[in-house]
């Protein structure tokens, strides 16, 4: 995706990006360690630790 959108690639170099499973967010909330950084290891963490 970043290959098709250079602005997205530039943003990802400056801002931490992450993803979470919707069911995990609904069950545990956005502050729970359900986020996975897209640029480093896949260890679950809170969104503030991305």
N, C-alpha and C positions, 0 to 999 in steps of 0.2 A: 504494500500500500504506500509506503513512504517513497518507493521508487517512482510512483506515478504522481506523487504530490510532494515536491521539494520543500514546500512551506511546512508540511507536517514533519518531515525529517528534521528540519531546522528547529522546530518547536521541541521535538523529542530530545534533541541535544541539550536544550536549555531547561526544560521542565520535566520533572519525573513523571513517567506515564505508567499506569497500572490498570489491571482488570480484575474483576471479581465476578463470581457466579451470582446471578440474581437471587436464587434461593438462599444462598448464604447471607446475602445482604438483608433479605427479608427476615431470616431467622435470627440473625445475630446483630444486625445493625451496621451502619456504615463505619463505626469506630472500632469494630472488632477486627482481629487480625485475619481478614478474609481476602485481602488485596495481594496481588502478585505483580511485582515489578516486571515490566516488559523489556527492560534493558539490562537487568542483572539476573541473579539466580531466581528461582521460582518459589523461594521460601515465603509462606504467607506472613503478612505483616499488616499493621494498621496503615491507614492511608497517609498518616503523617510521617511514616517511616519509609515511604517510597523513595 
